[in-house]
Amino acid sequence: MYLQYELMKTLQKERLRAAARDHLAAEARRARTAGRDHAAATRAGATARGAATMARKRGAIIGLGIPLGAILLFPQGIIPAVLKLAHARGRIWFLPLYLPKPLQWPACFVMIILGVAVYCYVLWTMRRLKKSSRELHAGKGGGRSPKSALTRIGTGQNLGAAPRDASAAHAQNAQISISGSVALRSTLAAQIGG
């Protein structure tokens, strides 16, 4: 009775080892096939990091450009021009009014032009940022989107020849397991009998 118990226990351990070998072999296959997609995922990750860096730079341009354009256009361009037309005496903090009389009008126009140019650049940057984020979400940035490549690697989906390799490896492991079990049984039978 004890020997049967030991035999069953040994067979159960052998089945667990075989299952562990199967699992490790499947993981190794997934890692090999994921290695093929690693280059694509690396490119996609680099694209995503580059897009994030560019988004930060563009965000800084937008964040600084809006107030700078407003300052150049209104308090340094339009308001001094209105004050010059109204023949107001106060200069307050309007830069063109501190210049000599012949340079005040050209300075107002230059400030207005600079303010409009800054606003145009901010709008252009916002359009580029919107376009690049749309492309990144649509998966046009570098072939495949970084999310889909990383998801495929993490879940093991869409990995080509993995199912055929898995069945062949499972059959091979089953043969090893059976031959190992037969050898184990014969050894135990020899010990029991002898």
VOMIMAR-420171 format. One line per 8 residues: number of its first residue (from 0); their letters; for each residue x, y, z of N, C-alpha, C. Coordinates in steps of 0.2 Angstrom, whole numbers, m for minus. Example, Ala and Ser with C-alpha at 12.3 -4.5 7.8 and 13.67 -1.06 7.14 Angstrom:
# residues 2
0> as> 66/m28/39/62/m22/39/66/m16/39; 64/m11/35/68/m5/36/64/0/39;
This chain:
# residues 194
0> mylqyelm> 4/m6/0/0/0/0/4/6/0; 10/6/4/14/12/5/18/13/m2; 20/8/m5/23/8/m11/19/11/m17; 12/9/m17/8/12/m22/7/19/m21; 7/21/m14/6/28/m13/12/32/m15; 18/29/m14/25/32/m16/25/33/m24; 23/27/m27/22/27/m34/18/33/m37; 12/34/m34/7/39/m36/10/46/m35;
8> ktlqkerl> 13/46/m29/16/53/m28/21/55/m32; 26/50/m34/31/51/m39/28/53/m46; 23/49/m48/20/50/m54/17/57/m55; 14/59/m49/11/66/m49/16/71/m49; 22/70/m46/28/75/m46/30/75/m54; 30/69/m57/33/69/m64/28/73/m68; 21/72/m67/17/76/m71/17/84/m70; 19/86/m64/20/93/m62/26/95/m66;
16> raaardhl> 31/91/m66/37/93/m69/36/94/m77; 32/89/m79/31/90/m87/27/96/m88; 22/97/m84/18/103/m85/22/110/m85; 27/110/m80/32/115/m79/36/116/m85; 39/110/m88/43/110/m94/39/113/m100; 32/111/m100/28/113/m106/27/121/m105; 26/123/m99/25/130/m98/31/134/m100; 37/132/m97/43/135/m99/45/135/m106;
24> aaearrar> 43/130/m109/45/130/m117/40/135/m120; 34/135/m118/29/140/m121/32/147/m120; 34/148/m114/36/155/m112/43/157/m117; 47/152/m118/53/153/m122/51/154/m129; 46/151/m131/44/152/m138/41/159/m139; 37/161/m134/34/168/m134/39/173/m134; 44/172/m130/50/176/m129/54/177/m136; 55/171/m139/58/171/m146/54/175/m151;
32> tagrdhaa> 48/174/m151/44/177/m156/43/184/m154; 42/186/m148/42/193/m146/48/196/m147; 54/193/m147/60/196/m149/60/198/m156; 56/195/m161/55/197/m168/52/204/m168; 47/205/m163/43/211/m163/46/216/m159; 52/214/m155/55/219/m151/58/225/m155; 60/224/m161/63/230/m164/57/234/m166; 52/232/m168/46/236/m170/43/240/m163;
40> atragata> 43/236/m158/41/239/m152/46/245/m149; 52/243/m150/57/248/m149/57/255/m153; 56/253/m159/54/259/m164/48/263/m162; 43/259/m160/37/262/m158/38/266/m152; 41/263/m147/43/267/m140/47/273/m141; 52/273/m146/56/278/m147/51/284/m151; 47/282/m155/42/286/m158/38/290/m153; 35/286/m148/31/289/m143/35/293/m138;
48> rgaatmar> 41/291/m137/45/296/m132/47/302/m136; 49/302/m143/50/308/m147/44/312/m147; 38/309/m148/32/313/m149/30/316/m142; 32/313/m136/31/316/m130/35/322/m129; 42/321/m131/46/327/m130/44/333/m135; 42/331/m141/40/336/m146/34/339/m143; 29/335/m140/23/338/m137/25/343/m131; 30/341/m127/32/346/m122/35/352/m125;
56> krgaiigl> 39/352/m130/42/358/m133/36/362/m136; 32/359/m140/26/363/m143/22/366/m137; 21/362/m132/17/365/m126/20/371/m123; 26/371/m123/30/377/m120/29/382/m125; 30/381/m131/29/386/m136/22/389/m136; 17/385/m135/10/388/m135/9/392/m128; 12/389/m123/11/392/m116/14/399/m116; 20/399/m119/24/406/m119/22/410/m124;
64> giplgail> 20/407/m130/18/412/m136/11/415/m135; 6/413/m132/0/416/m131/1/422/m127; 4/422/m121/5/429/m117/10/433/m121; 15/431/m124/20/435/m127/16/439/m133; 13/435/m137/9/438/m142/4/443/m140; 1/442/m135/m4/447/m132/m1/453/m130; 5/452/m126/9/458/m124/11/462/m130; 14/459/m135/17/462/m141/11/466/m145;
72> lfpqgiip> 6/462/m145/0/465/m150/m4/471/m146; m6/470/m140/m10/475/m137/m7/480/m133; m3/479/m128/0/484/m124/6/487/m127; 9/484/m132/15/487/m135/14/489/m142; 8/487/m145/7/489/m152/0/493/m153; m5/491/m151/m12/494/m153/m13/500/m148; m12/498/m141/m14/504/m136/m9/510/m137; m3/509/m138/1/515/m139/m1/519/m146;
80> avlklaha> m3/515/m151/m5/518/m157/m11/522/m156; m16/519/m152/m22/523/m150/m20/529/m146; m16/529/m141/m14/534/m137/m10/540/m141; m7/538/m146/m3/543/m151/m9/546/m155; m14/543/m157/m19/546/m161/m23/551/m156; m24/549/m150/m28/553/m145/m23/559/m142; m17/559/m144/m12/564/m141/m12/564/m133; m12/558/m131/m12/557/m123/m4/558/m121;
88> rgriwflp> m4/561/m115/3/563/m113/6/557/m109; 3/553/m106/5/547/m101/9/542/m106; 15/540/m103/18/535/m107/17/528/m103; 16/528/m97/15/522/m93/20/517/m94; 19/511/m97/24/506/m98/24/504/m105; 21/508/m110/21/507/m117/28/509/m120; 32/504/m122/38/505/m125/39/509/m130; 35/509/m135/35/514/m141/35/521/m139;
96> lylpkplq> 31/523/m134/30/530/m132/37/532/m128; 41/528/m126/48/530/m123/53/532/m129; 52/530/m135/56/531/m140/56/538/m143; 61/541/m147/60/547/m150/54/548/m154; 51/554/m155/45/555/m159/45/552/m166; 50/552/m170/50/549/m177/50/541/m177; 52/538/m171/52/531/m171/46/528/m167; 42/532/m165/36/529/m161/31/526/m165;
104> wpacfvmi> 29/528/m171/24/525/m176/27/518/m179; 34/519/m181/36/512/m184/37/507/m178; 38/509/m172/39/504/m166/32/501/m165; 27/505/m165/20/503/m164/18/497/m170; 20/499/m176/18/494/m181/23/488/m181; 29/489/m179/33/483/m178/31/478/m172; 28/481/m167/25/477/m161/19/474/m163; 15/477/m167/9/474/m170/11/468/m174;
112> ilgvavyc> 15/469/m179/17/464/m183/20/458/m180; 25/459/m175/28/454/m170/22/450/m167; 17/454/m164/12/450/m160/8/446/m165; 6/448/m171/2/444/m175/7/438/m177; 13/439/m179/18/434/m181/18/428/m175; 19/430/m169/19/426/m163/12/422/m163; 7/425/m164/0/422/m164/0/417/m169; 2/419/m175/2/414/m181/6/408/m180;
120> yvlwtmrr> 12/409/m177/17/403/m175/13/399/m170; 10/402/m165/7/398/m160/1/393/m163; m3/396/m168/m8/393/m171/m5/387/m175; 0/389/m179/3/383/m183/6/378/m179; 9/379/m173/11/374/m168/6/370/m166; 0/373/m164/m6/370/m161/m8/365/m167; m9/367/m173/m11/363/m178/m6/357/m179; 0/358/m179/5/352/m179/4/347/m174;
128> lkkssrel> 4/350/m168/3/346/m162/m4/342/m162; m9/345/m165/m15/341/m165/m14/336/m171; m11/337/m176/m10/332/m182/m6/327/m179; 0/328/m176/4/323/m174/1/318/m168; m3/321/m164/m7/317/m159/m12/313/m163; m15/315/m168/m20/311/m172/m16/305/m175; m11/307/m178/m7/302/m182/m4/296/m177; m2/299/m171/0/294/m166/m5/289/m163;
136> hagkgggr> m11/292/m163/m17/288/m160/m20/284/m166; m19/286/m172/m21/282/m178/m16/276/m180; m10/277/m177/m5/272/m178/m1/273/m184; 0/279/m187/4/281/m193/11/283/m191; 12/284/m184/19/286/m182/24/280/m182; 27/279/m187/32/274/m187/30/267/m189; 24/266/m193/22/260/m195/16/257/m191; 18/255/m184/12/253/m180/12/258/m174;
144> spksaltr> 6/258/m171/6/262/m165/10/259/m159; 13/262/m155/17/259/m149/12/255/m145; 6/257/m144/1/254/m139/0/247/m142; m1/246/m149/m3/240/m151/3/235/m151; 9/238/m153/15/233/m153/17/231/m146; 16/235/m141/18/233/m134/12/229/m131; 6/230/m133/1/225/m131/2/218/m134; 4/218/m141/5/212/m144/11/208/m140;
152> igtgqnlg> 16/211/m138/21/208/m135/19/206/m128; 16/210/m124/13/208/m118/9/202/m117; 4/202/m122/m1/197/m122/1/191/m126; 6/191/m131/8/186/m135/3/185/m141; m1/190/m143/m5/189/m148/m1/190/m155; m4/188/m160/m2/189/m167/6/188/m168; 8/182/m165/15/180/m165/17/175/m170; 13/175/m176/15/170/m181/15/163/m180;
160> aaprdasa> 21/160/m179/21/152/m179/21/149/m172; 19/153/m167/18/150/m161/14/144/m160; 8/144/m163/3/138/m162/6/132/m164; 10/132/m170/12/126/m173/18/124/m169; 22/128/m167/28/126/m162/26/124/m156; 20/127/m153/18/124/m147/15/117/m147; 12/115/m152/9/109/m152/15/104/m153; 20/105/m157/26/101/m158/29/100/m152;
168> ahaqnaqi> 30/106/m148/34/105/m142/30/101/m137; 24/102/m137/19/98/m132/20/91/m133; 20/89/m140/20/82/m142/27/79/m139; 32/83/m141/39/81/m139/39/80/m131; 37/85/m127/37/85/m120/33/79/m118; 27/77/m121/23/72/m119/27/65/m120; 31/65/m125/35/59/m126/40/58/m121; 43/63/m119/48/63/m114/45/61/m107;
176> sisgsval> 39/64/m106/36/63/m100/34/56/m100; 31/53/m105/29/46/m105/35/41/m104; 41/43/m108/47/38/m107/50/39/m100; 49/45/m98/52/46/m91/47/42/m86; 41/43/m87/36/39/m82/37/31/m83; 38/29/m89/40/22/m90/46/20/m86; 51/24/m87/58/22/m84/57/23/m76; 53/27/m74/52/28/m67/48/22/m64;
184> rstlaaqi> 43/20/m68/39/14/m66/43/8/m66; 47/7/m71/51/1/m71/56/1/m65; 59/7/m64/64/7/m58/60/6/m51; 54/9/m51/51/8/m44/49/0/m44; 46/m3/m49/44/m10/m50/50/m14/m48; 56/m12/m50/62/m16/m49/64/m16/m41; 63/m10/m38/64/m9/m31/59/m13/m27; 53/m12/m29/47/m16/m26/48/m23/m26;
192> gg> 50/m26/m32/51/m33/m33/57/m35/m30; 62/m31/m30/69/m34/m28/70/m32/m21;
